[in-house]
């Protein structure tokens, strides 16, 4: 991380041009969030009942801003307790900076420590949810230095909303402190859901499977739904009169358009706790101030033609306790399976650790051990880091060249007799390597990303002896020499710079790669796109100049090519580790959800996590990052993770492993029916992998469902296991790897294999896929067992008949019907035949003639069959 930027120079002196990377369109964002939702107003407190505390409850809390002048002046710098670091904004009006306190608080004082570039006029505002804002002050005149403001308001989020600047520069704060009321008894809003398991009733239910009680059972997989008419209500009896401070509604797609929250002492006479509220998709949190034994949602109008439907209806009360002993801390140690090296360590001791872990992991394909090998900035010499299963090696610099290994990072296939087709689940990231003999070897298969690597030499992607190989993925990397794929069947490279590329087998795809070979599919089979339409590089862990851990979130890019760090540090935002809950495998799903509810991001340390409830990611811009192939296993058939239809969530570096009880979905991004545009700040899914069976029996109907518009899928492998434990047509059942319902979703490096029906179903408009690799299921017992109505088998990639715009490049599907080689798949790809649905560079292959794919796409392209194992190609369709 660059050092903290110095104070502004004396005015009247010229200044050099400042970098503008990372600036947000502040005015548009601020204006869009300025108006408060009707019925949500600040709640006052009595001075006699409480005194103003002196603790700064904002320090270290999650924060954001309308803009940042540069990477050295993030919003978090105003909340780090360090008066030597600062936030500074773009040079325009209005601008804002906000902090998430984690729960609703009674705010009594705000203290602003202005840098010279202060506000001329501003307001302090509060919000229950970070989107609907109310004024806690009138318009205030900024004063130089430290400015203390007494306020009386309640909210989870607090912000300084700058109206006009006092200088030609932006707004700049050394520190932004918040004090809250204390004393007086019971002034804090508890986090315990006092409605869970309480008696409930409703005006109606759609059917017996959707009773009122399902909204109060703590299970986000069950729901209440009403009759299809207005009005409707659902209520809960808390058992005694309570001071209600918050209501949290988790809407199914059939939500309210408008509603009220009401309270009652007796369940018959009701009073409004809110005004008329507009329903929003997903989880909706409302701060209230009311007293009653009964609480109800009174639905006025519906947002859909269906009824009202709630997954969960939670109630928090003042003095009602918490759900686990208070707020969880951010930051902390990275656990025993993260090995951190620094240049002061001897090469011999580092090599010994590397060798010990590799000895355990070389052939440990379905074991439970997980490791991350992290190198602090500096130079290391004489190392050969051999990388086995579930092992990640990464540098801890802000840029790859901050960590240099004079040696090798090696993946070979000696454990499997020179066959690299099962070298899964390992990674290298964010460092430079100077190979001993001039060429590094990275002979991998699926789920083995090579990101942000500078190879100061060449790169060999084949195993020693040039045995079979089936990879692979490179992104944001620079290879000074030549890349030799040799025996690799296919490979995808994105937004990188290479010195050359030697050969191709079936399907080599390049998107935004400087130095890539020219488009020439199928002879040789190079598919080359000059730029990538929309990208965001994966978040990564690093240490700053003071030795503190932080996570860097790269900025969104459009029409990108080459590495993100070509001109210096990657543009983006730095988040201190104190804004992450550092998860350990012993943590329960309830603890992880509590951390998310507090507004913390999640950093999963290496290990296996069993989830007995769904992880619910509801806050915009949440980062969920795994180290060392952290693995999430849903128990009892729950969905492992749900992401709300909000902006900018980043999910990265995780392995979802299906449990023994069937889950309907492993990862759901956006609720059903999601429709908000996220073009300016999409959710991204990066290096996220899914497994059904292999380590043992597992079952999940669909691995990942993407409902949110504009989502970026950047390297996934969804795999129904064809080998290992718990493998068989009815032992590890799974229908589909990926379903895309959102519009304008972009997928790069899509690997989906062996599902029993359509492997990918694309229902959204405007989708793009750049590189697809697939094997159809090996194990249908016979043709009769694998029929899609009257059609023989299922296509690997299905674009719905309703889609009018879709485009895909570099797509391959292979068959190996080893249980019954007489089986025929009618086609590899299936799509409506219309001008707006276009495919480029398609192929099908029968592996050794074990089965047949009759056509490439629809009824176009000849049969892939016979022992020659040669592809059937279609250059363009239609």
LUMNUPA-677853 format. One record per residue (C-alpha): residue in one letter; x, y, z. Coordinates in steps of 0.1 Angstrom, whole numbers, plus 2048, in hexadecimal, padded with zeros to 3 digits. Each point is the difference from the previous one (the first is absolute). Layout:
LUMNUPA-677853
AXYZ;...
This chain:
LUMNUPA-677853
X800800800;X80E8237F8;X80781581F;X7E581780D;X7FD81F7EA;X80D81F810;X7EB81E80A;X7F68187E4;X81C8197F8;X7FC824808;X7E68107EA;X80D8167E4;X81C7E77F8;X7FD7EB7E1;X7F87DB804;X8087E37E9;X7E37EE7F0;X7F17E7818;X7F57DD7F4;X7DB7FD7FB;X7FE7DA800;X7E37F2815;X7EB81F800;X7DB7FA802;X7E58147EF;X7F9811821;X7E48177F7;X7EB7E57F0;X8057E881D;X7FA81B81B;X7E180E7EF;X7F17DE7FB;X8027F8825;X7F882280F;X7DA7FE804;X7F47ED81F;X7E57E57FC;X7DE80B80D;X7FA7F7823;X8247FB80B;X80B81D817;X81B80581A;X7F67F3822;X80881681E;X80B7F6822;X7FB810822;X81F81080F;X7F37F6822;X8007DC7F6;X8227FE7F1;X822812800;X8178047E2;X81C7E8800;X8248097F7;X80A7E07ED;X8058057DA;X7E87E47F4;X8098087DB;X8257F7803;X8097E27EB;X7DC7FC7F3;X7F87F97DB;X7FE8207ED;X7FB80E7DD;X7FF8217ED;X7F28107E1;X8248027F3;X8247FF80A;X81A8177F1;X8187E37FC;X8097DE80F;X81481081C;X7E181280E;X7E47E6805;X7E2805815;X80E7E881A;X81C818808;X7E7817812;X7F77E3817;X8217F1808;X80981481F;X81F80E7EF;X8018257FC;X81C7FC7E7;X7EA7F07E6;X7E28107EF;X7E37FC7E9;X7FE8197E3;X7E58027E5;X7FE80A7DC;X8008257F9;X7DB8057FC;X7DF805813;X7EE7EE810;X8157E5810;X7FA7E981E;X8127E8817;X7ED7E6816;X8067E681A;X7ED7E180A;X7FE7FD826;X7F47DB7FC;X7DF805812;X7E781D807;X80F81881A;X7F4820811;X8198197F3;X80781E817;X82080F7F1;X8148017E0;X82480E800;X8108097DE;X8258077FE;X8038147E0;X81F8027EB;X8058227EF;X7E97F67E4;X7E0801815;X7DB8047F9;X7F18237FE;X7DE7F2807;X7F57DC808;X7E77EB813;X8027E2817;X7E77E57F5;X7F67DE80E;X7F17E17F0;X7F27DE80B;X80C7EF7E0;X81A8157EE;X7E880B7E5;X7E4814810;X80E81E812;X7F281A819;X81082080C;X80F7FF823;X80A8257FD;X7F681D7EB;X81A8107E8;X820805814;X81D8177F8;X8217EF800;X81C80D816;X8257FA7FE;X80F7E5816;X7EA7EA817;X7DB8067FF;X7E97F081A;X7DB7FE7FA;X7E57F581A;X7E57ED7EE;X7E17EC80A;X7F87E47E7;X7FF7DA7FD;X80F7EC7E3;X8187E57F7;X8118157E5;X80E824805;X80D8167E5;X80E8237FA;X7EE80D7E1;X81581C7F1;X7EB81B7EF;X81B8197F6;X826801804;X81581B811;X81C7FC7E7;X8057F67DB;X80A7DD80C;X7EA7E580D;X7F47F8823;X81B7F2817;X7FD7F1823;X81C7F3816;X7E77F0817;X7DA7FC803;X7F57F5823;X7DD7F680C;X7F57FF825;X7E07EE80B;X7E980281E;X8087EB81E;X7F07FA822;X7DB805807;X7FA7DB7FD;X7F77ED7E0;X80981B7E6;X8117E87E8;X7EE7ED7E5;X8067DB806;X80A7E87E4;X7EC7E180C;X7E27F77EB;X7E580081B;X7E67F57E7;X8107DF7F7;X7EA7E380A;X7E581680F;X7DA7FB7F9;X7F680F7DF;X7E28047E9;X7F78107DF;X7E280D7EC;X8047E37E8;X8187E67F3;X8057F57DC;X8007DB80A;X8097E881C;X8258027F7;X803825806;X7F2807824;X80781F814;X8177ED817;X8187FB7E3;X80A825802;X80A7FC825;X8137DE7FF;X82380D7F9;X8017EC7E0;X8068157E0;X7F57E27EC;X7DC80180C;X7E781D7FB;X7DE80E807;X7EC80A7E1;X7DD8107FF;X7E27FF7EA;X8038147DF;X7ED81F80C;X804820814;X80280881D;X8117E3813;X8137FE821;X8167E9815;X805805825;X8147F281D;X7FA7FF826;X81F809813;X7F07F3821;X803821812;X8028257F9;X8228097F0;X81181F7F4;X8047F87DB;X81E8117F0;X8047ED7DF;X7ED7EA7E8;X8127EC7E5;X7EC7F17E3;X80F7E77E9;X7EA8017E2;X7FB7E57E6;X7FB80D7DC;X7DB806808;X80581D816;X7EC81E80B;X7FF81F7EA;X7F581481F;X7FA7F6824;X80180C824;X80F7F1820;X7E680181C;X8007F8825;X7E47F6818;X7FD7FA826;X7E57E57FB;X8007F57DC;X7E08137F7;X807825803;X81D80B7EA;X81681F7FC;X8198087E5;X8257FC809;X80980D7DD;X7F08147E5;X7F97F07DF;X8217EF7F5;X80A7F57DD;X80A7DB7FF;X8227F87F2;X80D7DF7F2;X8137E9818;X806809824;X7F082180C;X80B80E822;X7EA81A811;X809814820;X7E1807814;X7F880E822;X7E07F080E;X7F37EC81D;X7E97E17FD;X7FB7DC806;X7F57F87DC;X81280B7E1;X7F37FD7DD;X8088087DC;X7E180F7F0;X8027FD7DA;X7EE81B7EE;X8097F87DB;X8137E47F0;X81E8037E9;X7F67E27EB;X7E07EE7F5;X8067E681B;X7FC805826;X81780D81B;X81C7E8808;X81B80181C;X81C7E8806;X80680F822;X7F181C816;X81880A81D;X7FA81881D;X81B810815;X7F8812821;X811819816;X8127EF81C;X7F67DF7EF;X8237F2800;X8167F47E4;X8057E07ED;X8217F680E;X810817819;X8038217EE;X80F80B7DF;X81A7EA7F1;X82380F7FC;X80F8077DE;X8247F67F7;X8147E6813;X8197E47F8;X7FE7EC7E0;X8007DE811;X8187E2800;X7FB7F77DB;X80D8217F3;X8267FF7FE;X80F8237FE;X8248047F4;X81781F801;X8228077F0;X8117FE822;X7F97DA801;X81B7E97F2;X7F97F07DE;X8067DE811;X7E480581A;X7E880D7E6;X8087E37E8;X7FB7E781D;X7DD80D806;X7F78007DB;X80D7DC7FD;X7ED7F481E;X7DF80E7F4;X8057F37DC;X8087DE80E;X7DF7FF810;X7EC8107E4;X8107F37E0;X7E77E47FB;X7E680A81B;X7E58057E7;X7E27FD817;X810806822;X7F581A81A;X821813803;X8018247F2;X81E8187FF;X8098237F5;X8258097FC;X805825802;X8208147F9;X80582280E;X81081A7E9;X8247FB7F8;X8177E87ED;X8047DA806;X81A7EB7F0;X8067DB7F9;X7DC7F4805;X7EC7E67EE;X7DC80380C;X7EE7E17F4;X7DB806802;X7E97E3808;X7DB7FC806;X7ED81C814;X81F815802;X8038257F6;X8208137FD;X7FE8267FF;X81481F806;X7F681A81A;X80B81E7EC;X7E88197F1;X80F7F87DE;X80E7DF7F3;X82480D7FD;X800809826;X8077DB806;X81B7EF7EB;X8097DB802;X8207F77EF;X7F77DC7FB;X7E27ED7F4;X7DB7FC807;X7F97DD7F3;X7E37EA7F8;X8087DF7EF;X7EE7DE7FE;X8197E780E;X7E67F4819;X7E97F67E3;X81A7F17E9;X80481F7EB;X7DB8067FB;X7F682380A;X7DB7FD7FA;X7F87FE825;X81781C80C;X7E281380F;X7FB81981D;X821814804;X80A8237F7;X81B81A7FD;X7FB825804;X810822803;X8257FB7FE;X81E7FF7E8;X8147E17F8;X8227FD7F0;X8027DC7F5;X8217EE806;X8037F27DD;X7ED81D7EF;X7DE7EE7FE;X7E77FA81C;X7E87E27FF;X7DB803808;X7F17DF7F3;X7DD80280E;X7DC7F77F8;X7E081180C;X7FC81781F;X82580A800;X8028257F8;X8218127F8;X7F8825809;X81581F803;X8207EE7FA;X81F80F7EF;X8157E47F1;X82280E7F7;X8057E57E7;X7EB7E67EE;X7E37EB80C;X7FA7DB7F8;X7DC7F4806;X8077DB7F9;X80C7E5817;X8237F17FE;X7FE7E77E3;X7E38137EF;X7E57EA80E;X7DB8087FE;X7F582280E;X7DF811803;X80182480D;X80081C806;X7FE825809;X81881E800;X7F6824808;X810822808;X8237F07FA;X81F8097ED;X8167E57F1;X81F80F7F2;X8097E27EB;X7EB7E77ED;X7E37EC80D;X8017DB7F5;X7DF7EE805;X80C7E17ED;X7E97E380A;X7E5817810;X7DE7F87EF;X7F3823806;X80A820813;X7F2822808;X815820805;X7F1821809;X80E824803;X8247F7801;X8218067ED;X8147E47F1;X8207FE7EC;X7F27E57E9;X7EB7E07FD;X80D7E07F0;X7E37E97F6;X7DC7F5804;X7EE7DF803;X7DA8067FF;X7F682180F;X81681D80B;X7EE820808;X80F823807;X7EC81E80C;X812821804;X8237F07FE;X81D8157F3;X8167EA7EB;X7E57E57F9;X8017EE7DF;X7E880D7E5;X7DD7F27FC;X8037E07EB;X7E77E780C;X7FF7E37F8;X8227FE7F0;X811805818;X7E3802819;X80782380D;X7E281680A;X80D823807;X7EC81E80D;X813821802;X7EF80B820;X7EB7F281C;X7DE811802;X7FE806825;X8177F381B;X80A805825;X81E7ED80C;X7FD7EA81F;X80480F823;X8217F6811;X810802822;X820815805;X81481281B;X803825800;X820814808;X7F87FE825;X7FD7DA7FF;X7DA7FF804;X7EB7E87EC;X7E880F7E7;X7EB7F47E3;X8028127DF;X7E28017E9;X8098097DC;X7EA8187ED;X7E87F77E4;X80F8027DD;X7EF8017DE;X80E7F67DF;X8207F6812;X8207F07F4;X8227F9810;X8077FE825;X7EF818819;X82280980F;X81180A7E0;X80282480A;X8077FC825;X7E97F481C;X7DE7F17F5;X7E581B804;X7E77F781B;X7F7802825;X8137F381E;X7EC7F281D;X8117FA822;X7FE7DD80E;X7EE80F81E;X7E18037E9;X8017DA7FB;X7F47E4816;X81D7E87FE;X7EE7DF7FF;X80D7DF80E;X7F27DD7F8;X7F27FE823;X7E981D7FA;X7DB7F97FD;X7EA80D7E4;X7EE81581A;X821811809;X8088067DC;X7DD80F7FA;X80581681F;X82080D7F2;X7EF8087DF;X7E3810813;X819817812;X80C80C7DE;X8207ED800;X80F7F07E2;X80B7DB802;X8237F27FC;X7FF7DA802;X8207F180C;X8097DD7F1;X7EB7E380C;X7DE7F07FD;X7E181280C;X7DF7EE807;X7E18167FC;X7E07F7811;X7F08217F4;X8038157E1;X81A81C7FF;X7ED81F7F7;X81581C7EF;X7E981E800;X81681F801;X80D8107E0;X8257FE7F9;X8057E3819;X8207ED7F9;X8007DA807;X8237F37FA;X80E7DD806;X8247F6806;X80F7DE7F8;X7E07F27F1;X7EA80681E;X7E37E77FB;X7DC806808;X7EA7E1806;X7DA805804;X7F17E8819;X7DC7F4800;X7F980C7DD;X803826806;X80B8187E6;X824808808;X8008257F7;X7E681A7F5;X80B8227F3;X7E681C7FF;X7F98147E1;X81881C80A;X81E8117F0;X8247F4800;X8027E0815;X8207ED7FA;X8017DB805;X8227F07FA;X8177E3809;X7E77E780D;X7F77DB7FA;X7DB7F7805;X7FE7DB807;X7DD7F07FF;X7F47EF820;X7F07DE803;X7DC80F801;X7F68107DF;X8038267FF;X7EB8117E5;X81C8187FA;X82380580D;X8058257F8;X7E48177F6;X8088237F5;X7E2816802;X7DD7F4809;X7E87F27E6;X7F281C7EC;X81D818807;X7FF81D7E7;X81581D80D;X81C80C7E9;X8237FD80D;X81380B7E1;X815819813;X8097E981D;X7F97DB7F8;X8037E2817;X81E7EA7F6;X8067DB805;X8257F77FD;X8137E0805;X7E17F080F;X7FD7DB7FC;X7E47E7805;X8027DB806;X7E57E4802;X8107E080D;X8247F57FE;X809806824;X7E07EC809;X7DC7FE7F6;X7F08227F9;X7E280E7EF;X7F58227F4;X7E68067E5;X81281F7F2;X82280D80A;X7FD8257F9;X7E28167F6;X8078247F5;X7E1815802;X811823804;X8058147E0;X8238097F4;X8117E5816;X8247F87F5;X8097DB802;X8267FE7FE;X80C7DC802;X7EA7E680F;X8027DA7FE;X7E07EE808;X8077DB801;X7EA7E2806;X81B7E7809;X8087E47E8;X8197F0818;X8087FE825;X7E87F681C;X7DA8027FE;X7FF8007DA;X7E37F07EC;X7E280A7EB;X7EA7FF81E;X81B80581B;X80A8247F8;X7E280D7ED;X8018247F2;X7EC80E7E4;X8118207F5;X820812807;X7F68247F8;X7DF8127FA;X8018247F5;X7E0813804;X80F823802;X8048177E2;X82280C7F3;X8147E6813;X8237FA7F4;X8137E0805;X8257FA7FB;X8117DE805;X7E07EB804;X8087DC808;X7E17EA807;X8017DA7FF;X7ED7DF803;X7DD80D80B;X7E37E97F8;X7EB8197ED;X8098217EF;X82280A80E;X7F98267FB;X7DE8107FA;X8018257F6;X7DE811803;X80C824803;X8038197E3;X8218107F5;X8167E580E;X8247FA7F5;X8167E1806;X8258017F7;X80E7DC802;X7EC7E280A;X80D7DD807;X7EA7E3807;X7FE7DA802;X7DE7F07FF;X7F87E781B;X8147E07FD;X7E77EA812;X7DD7FF7F2;X7F77DB803;X7F17FF7DD;X7F08167E6;X7DD7FB80F;X80D80F821;X80D81F7EF;X7E480E7EA;X7F38247FF;X7DD7F77F6;X8047F17DD;X82380F7FC;X81F7EB806;X81180F81E;X80582480A;X81681B7F1;X81C80D814;X7F68257FC;X7DC80A7FB;X7F58237F7;X7DB803807;X7E88037E3;X7F482280E;X8238107FD;X8058197E4;X82480C808;X81D7EA80A;X8247FB7F4;X81A7E6807;X8247F97F5;X8177E2803;X7E87E480C;X8087DB803;X7EC7E280B;X80E7DC801;X7F07DE807;X80D7E0810;X7E17EA806;X8157E6811;X7E37ED810;X7EF7FB7DE;X81480C7E2;X7E17FC7E9;X7F181F810;X7FB81E7E9;X7FC82580A;X7EC8117E5;X814820802;X81B811814;X7EF8237FF;X7DC80A7FD;X7F38237F9;X7E58137EE;X8088067DC;X7FF8267FD;X81881B7F7;X80580E823;X80B7DF80E;X8237FA7F2;X81B7E6806;X8258017F5;X8197E37FF;X7ED7E180D;X80C7DC802;X7F57DE80B;X8177E2806;X7F97DB807;X81D7F5817;X80D7E07F1;X7DF7FA7EF;X7EF7F7821;X7DE80E7F6;X7F38197E6;X7F58247FE;X7EB8017E0;X8028267FA;X81481D80C;X7E481A804;X7DB7F97F9;X8017EB7E0;X8208117F3;X8217EE800;X8097DB7FA;X8027E4819;X81D7FF819;X8087DA801;X81B7E77F9;X8217F8811;X81481B7EF;X7F581981B;X7FF81E7E8;X7E981E805;X7E28097EA;X8028267FC;X7E681B7F8;X8108227FA;X7E1815804;X7DA7FB806;X7E88097F2;
